[in-house]
């Protein structure tokens, strides 16, 4: 059960309801209904989350970062949401499970997993060797920045979901 206020876009009025009935009309999911209780934070989050996807990582690669971060943060909501989103990028359910256990059969994907996982585990203090292997796999400085930005997005949403106890409104995912 949610522990903080939420906005019901069908009955509430005000700035939060306006965001839910405007730019988020097609995405009236529970996390946004909760964050709409503080419209400036919701707007800032949406800007940051969209800006964090700068194009250096493909949609699937971005979801690799999201899944790794959600697993590390133990956020059931983020895991369910980003598993569903990942399926839309061409990743399979098996891919998602493997990513969450930090494995991939694809060498480039494994370099991304290793870099993002080490960034998560070390609070950004990745080794020269891991960064070099990430770059050698074909990633750029911009991609490294997007990995960090993606981690920050999930850090915020995970912390919020833990405090709020956001009800998961996506299909559940298997534990790893």
C-alpha positions in Angstrom: 0.0 0.0 0.0 1.4 3.4 -0.9 2.6 5.5 2.0 2.6 8.9 0.4 0.0 10.9 -1.4 -0.8 10.2 -5.0 -2.7 12.1 -7.6 -5.7 10.5 -9.3 -5.9 12.1 -12.8 -9.6 11.3 -13.1 -10.7 13.2 -10.0 -7.9 15.5 -8.8 -7.1 18.9 -10.1 -4.0 21.1 -10.0 -0.5 21.0 -11.6 0.1 17.3 -10.9 -3.2 16.2 -12.5 -2.4 18.6 -15.4 0.9 16.8 -16.0 -0.8 13.4 -15.8 -3.6 14.5 -18.2 -1.2 16.3 -20.5 2.3 15.0 -21.3 1.8 11.8 -19.4 -1.8 11.0 -20.7 -0.5 7.7 -22.1 1.7 6.9 -19.2 -0.5 7.3 -16.1 1.5 4.7 -14.2 1.7 4.5 -10.4 5.1 6.0 -10.0 4.0 9.1 -12.0 0.8 9.3 -10.0 2.9 9.4 -6.9 5.5 11.9 -8.1 2.7 14.1 -9.4 2.0 15.0 -5.8 5.1 17.2 -6.2 4.8 18.6 -9.7 8.2 20.5 -9.9 10.0 17.3 -8.9 8.0 15.3 -11.5 8.8 17.8 -14.2 12.5 17.9 -13.3 12.6 14.1 -13.2 11.0 13.7 -16.6 13.5 16.2 -18.1 16.4 14.4 -16.5 15.2 11.0 -17.4 14.6 12.0 -21.1 17.9 13.9 -21.2 19.8 11.0 -19.8 19.0 9.2 -23.1 21.3 11.2 -25.2 21.6 8.7 -28.1 25.1 7.4 -27.5 23.6 4.2 -26.1 20.9 2.3 -28.1 17.5 1.9 -26.5 18.5 -1.7 -25.6 21.8 -0.7 -24.2 20.1 2.0 -22.1 17.8 -0.7 -20.7 20.8 -2.8 -19.8 21.9 0.0 -17.5 18.4 0.4 -16.1 18.0 -3.3 -15.4 21.4 -3.5 -13.7 20.7 -0.5 -11.5 17.2 -1.7 -10.6 18.6 -5.1 -9.6 21.4 -3.5 -7.5 18.8 -1.2 -5.9 16.4 -4.1 -5.3 13.5 -2.1 -6.7 10.7 -4.4 -7.8 8.9 -1.6 -9.5 11.9 -0.5 -11.6 12.7 -4.2 -12.4 9.1 -4.8 -13.6 8.9 -1.5 -15.6 12.3 -1.8 -17.2 11.9 -5.5 -18.0 8.7 -4.5 -19.9 10.4 -1.6 -21.6 13.4 -3.8 -22.5 11.2 -6.2 -24.3 10.2 -3.4 -26.6 13.8 -2.7 -27.5 14.3 -6.2 -28.8 15.7 -7.8 -25.7 14.1 -11.1 -24.7 13.0 -12.2 -21.2 16.0 -14.4 -21.1 18.3 -11.5 -22.0 16.8 -9.5 -19.2 17.4 -12.3 -16.7 20.9 -12.7 -17.9 21.6 -9.0 -17.7 20.3 -8.9 -14.2 22.9 -11.6 -13.3 25.5 -9.6 -15.1 26.0 -12.0 -18.0 25.7 -11.7 -21.8 26.9 -13.9 -24.6 27.6 -10.8 -26.7 31.1 -9.3 -26.0 30.0 -5.7 -26.5 27.0 -6.1 -24.2 29.3 -7.8 -21.6 31.6 -4.8 -21.7 28.6 -2.6 -21.0 27.4 -4.8 -18.2 30.9 -4.9 -16.7 31.3 -1.1 -16.8 27.8 -0.3 -15.4 28.1 -3.0 -12.7 31.4 -1.8 -11.6 30.2 1.8 -11.6 27.2 0.7 -9.4 29.4 -1.4 -7.1 32.1 1.2 -6.6 30.0 4.4 -6.6 31.6 5.4 -9.9 35.2 4.4 -9.1 35.6 2.2 -12.1 39.1 0.8 -12.8 41.1 2.0 -15.8 41.0 -1.5 -17.1 37.2 -1.7 -17.1 36.8 1.7 -18.7 39.4 0.8 -21.4 37.5 -2.5 -22.2 34.3 -0.5 -22.4 35.8 2.0 -24.9 37.5 -0.8 -26.8 34.1 -2.5 -27.2 33.1 0.5 -29.3 31.6 2.8 -26.6 32.4 6.5 -26.4 32.8 9.1 -23.7 29.2 10.1 -24.3 28.1 6.5 -23.7 30.0 6.4 -20.4 28.2 9.6 -19.3 24.9 8.1 -20.3 25.6 5.0 -18.2 26.2 7.3 -15.2 23.1 9.3 -16.0 21.0 6.1 -16.3 22.2 4.9 -12.9 21.2 8.2 -11.4 17.7 7.9 -12.8 17.2 4.5 -11.3 18.7 5.6 -8.0 16.1 8.3 -7.7 13.2 6.1 -8.7 14.3 3.2 -6.6 14.7 5.4 -3.5 11.3 7.0 -4.1 9.6 3.6 -4.7 11.1 2.2 -1.5 9.9 5.1 0.6 6.5 5.3 -1.1 5.9 1.6 -1.5 4.7 2.2 -5.0 2.3 -0.5 -6.1 3.8 -2.4 -9.1 1.5 -1.9 -12.1 3.6 -4.0 -14.6 3.9 -7.7 -15.0 6.0 -9.2 -12.2 9.5 -10.5 -13.1 11.2 -13.6 -11.8 13.8 -13.2 -9.0 17.4 -13.9 -9.9 
